[in-house]
Amino acid sequence: MQRLVLATRNAHKVTELSAILTEAGVAVELIGADAVPGAPEVRETGVTFAANALLKAHALARVSGLPAVADDSGLCVDVLGGAPGIFSARWSGRHGDDRANLDLLLAQLGDVPDEHRAAHFACAAALALPDGTEYVREGVLAGTLRREPAGSGGFGYDPILQVDGDTRTCAELSPQEKNAISHRGRAFRALAEDIATALDLG
C-alpha cells in the first residue's frame, strides 16, 4: 500500500485525515511526521494558509522521499478583519496553547454584539510529491462565535464556533458530523481526488 506522510505531530489530525481519506475511497497508509527520521519543524513563514501548507508538505516530501500532505488552518473573525487567521495557533503568544488562545479571543470580543460575531474556519490542504509537483485545495466552515465554550470534542477554537444552520458548536458535534462539514474535511476531500490521481490509485 502506498505510504503517505502527513506533516503533523498532532495525533488528532492523523486520525481525522485517515477517516476522511477512507471515506473518500483513497487507500493509503497514512503516517505522521513522528514516523519520519529527521522530520523538520518547519517555520510557517507564509502569509496565507496555502503558502504555509505548501512549505510543510514540500519539506517533508524532501526529507522522507514520500508523497507528503500538510494543511494550515485557522479561525477568521469578520470583525477582526480575518484575524487570528494564520496566527490562530499562536494568538496568545504561545504556540499550541488552545485554552490561552481561546480565552484571549473571547476577551477581545467581549463587547462585540451577537449580530457581529460571524467567523469561519479556513483550511488549505496541500500535497507535495518528491519531484516537486504540488496541489492545493481549500475549504471553509462558517459560523458565529459563542460567548462561552461548549462541548468537549475537537480542539483549538472548536468549542466557541457555532456552525451556521445548527445550534451546536464544532466541539459538540460527533467526529463523523464534524468531518462531514468541517473546513479541513472539505479541503481534504477535494485533495483526495488529487492524491488518487497523483499516486495512480485508480
N, C-alpha and C positions, 0 to 999 in steps of 0.2 A: 504494500500500500504506500502511495506517495506520502512523504512526510512534508509537513508544512509547519513553519515555526511562527509563533505569534510573539511580537515584540512587547512582552509584558512579563512582569513577575507577580502579577495580580491573579491569584487562582480563580477569583470570581469571573474574570474576563475570559480565561481559558475555558471554563465550564460553559459560560454563556455562548461563546462563539462555537464551541463544539456542538451545542444543541442547535444553533441556527444553521450551521452547515449540514448537519444530519437531516434536519427538516427540509433543507433545500435540495437534498439528494446528492450532496457533494461528499464522496467517501475519501477522506484523507486521515492520516494520523497527525493530530494537532499536538504540538508540544510548545511549552513556554520557553522564555529566554533562559530560565534557570537550567534547562537541559542542554544548553549550548555553551561549551567551554570558551571562556574569553568573551562572552557576550558583553558588548559595551553598554555603559549607561549614557545614552545619547541625550545631549542637551537640546531642549526644544527651543531652538533659536528662530524658528519660523514665525511669521506674523499672521498666519492663517492655520486653521485646523489641518487643511490639506498639506501644507508645507511641512508641518511637524510630523504628520503621519508618514510622509514620504522619507523624511530624514531617518526615522526609526526603522522603517522597512528596508531601505537600502543598506543601512549599516549592518543590520542583522543578516541580510542576504549575503553580503560580502564576507562576513566572519564565518557563517555557517555553511555556505555553499548550497543552501537550500532556498526554495521559494519562501519569502517572508511576508507576513501580513502585520500591519500596525494600524492603530487608529489614534486619533486625537479627538477629544470631545469636551464639551463643557456646557455651562449654563449661560444663556444670553438673556439679559433682563432689559426689556424695552426702555424703561425709564432711566436706566444707567447707560443708554447708548450701546447696548450689546455686551457690556461687561457683566460678569467677570470674563466671559469668553475664553480665550486661550490661557488666561491666568486662573481659571477655575480651581485647579488643584492646589494652587499656592496663594489663594486670595488673602488669607490671613498672614502670609509671610512664611509659613511653614508648609512645605510641600507634603500633600497627602494627609493633612490633619483635617479630616472631614468635619468633625464637630466644630472646630475653631472656624473653619471656612463658613459653615452654615450659620453659626451664631453671629459672626461679623456681618454677613449679608442681611440677616434678619434685622440686626440693629440699624444698618444703613437704610433699610426700607421701612423703618418703624413708623414714620409719618406719612408714608405713601398710601393713599386711599385704595380700597379694594379694586375699584374700576381701572386703576393704573398699574396693576401688579402683573401684567401679562409678561410671559417669558417663554423661552423654548430651549430644549436641549438640542444641540447640534453635534453631529459626528461626521468626520471624514475617515473613511477606511481605505487603506492603500495596500496594494500587492506589488512587491518588487521581486523580480527574478534575478538570479546571479548574473545574467548577461546585461542587466541594466534596464530591461523592459519594465514599465510601470503602468499601473492602473489606479484610478481613484474614483470612489463613489461617495456620495454624501446623503445623509438622512436627517430629518428634523422631527421632534415631538413637541407640540405646542401645549401650553397650559397657563395656569395662573398660580402665583406664589401664595401659599398659606402663610399665616402669621405664626403658627406653631408647627413643629414637626409632627407627622403622624405616620405610623406604620413601622414595622421592624425589618422589612425586606430591603433589597437593593443596597446602594451605597452612595456616597457623595451627597448630592443635593436631592436625591430621590424623595426623602421624607417631606419636602416642602413644595414640590411641584404637583399641583392637582391637574390631572390630564383634562384637556378640553373634551367636553361631552361625557365626563364621568364625575362622580362625587368623591373619588379616591385619589390619593397621591400615588406616585410611582412606587413608593415603598409599601403601599397597601395592596398592590397587585401581586398575583402569583407570578413565579418566574415565566410560566408559559404565556400569561396575559401580557406581561411586560415585553417579552421577546417579540410578540406579535405586532406591537405598535411602537416600540422604542426607536429612538434615533439611531442607536447602534444596530438594532435589528434590521432597520430599513437599509442602512448603509451596507451592512454585511450581506444581506440577502441580494442586493444589487451586485455586490462584489463577487458573490458566489458564482454567478454566471461567468465572470471574468476568470475566476480560479479554475472552473471546469474547462473553459476554453484554453487558457494558458498552459494548464497541466495535461491537456488532452485526455480528460476524464470521460469523454463521450457524452 
